[in-house]
Amino acid sequence: MLVLLPPSEGKAASGRGAPLKLESLSLPGLTGAREAVLRELVELCVGDEDKAREVLGLSEGLRGEVAKNVDLLTAGARPAGQVYTGVLYDALDLASLDAAAKRRAARSLLVFSGLWGAVRVTDRIPSYRCSMGVKLPGLGALGAHWRAPMAAVLPEVAGEGLVLDLRSSAYGSAWKPKGEVAGRTATVRVLHAPTRKVVSHFNKATKGRIVRSLVSAGVAPSGPGELVEALRDLGYVVEGEAPPRGTGAAWALDVLVDEIH
């Protein structure tokens, strides 16, 4: 099972240990593309701060985020699972998993990023600010920048099992499963059952709980059909059917939850 996650805008401070080592990150086939984004991002933020804020889409109140990017090559790195601190990651709560569940999370979770392309939760990275929606002056739109490298690397990473895609649309633009991989991919919406509407905070928190439930239980469905049964066994209300044969489409699942918390 491979679980595709978005990053979080909120991030913990960089660590106190050794700085980033690009060559140590998972998915080494992305190293060249990572170097290109890293180099331009640092140059941008070392230069005109106001221009950097404009490119990165940061308000005046987030001016300090530019400084994070200035120090990317020297700041202490920490595991990505500790860097991302948003709603989904709070609900997932990797730190409180038992040892076996942590090993399963390390194998199966892949976090997409405008800067790194995609990293595993054990990869050591510094805190940064660079969303997939950013358009760098030299490289252009990051979603487009990552498509070719991802297309070359991700099919092998996906292996032969389920791909559970929990990314937002911006991060989904960097890699879309195709062909045989798409047939064993499932996307998930979380709906408030009484209204059947998506609520952003609620959606992210529930996705975090779903991932936690799967890795805690040691469940590794081989495909979307098995995922539906596994989630129902874990107490979730799930709706969804297989797409028509030959369409190359992923399964689209809805998880219905009564309470928003």
Summary of the structure (lengths in Angstrom):
residues: 261
radius of gyration: 18.4
end to end distance: 27.4
largest distance: 54.0
contacts: 818
relative contact order: 0.17
helix: 45%
strand: 20%
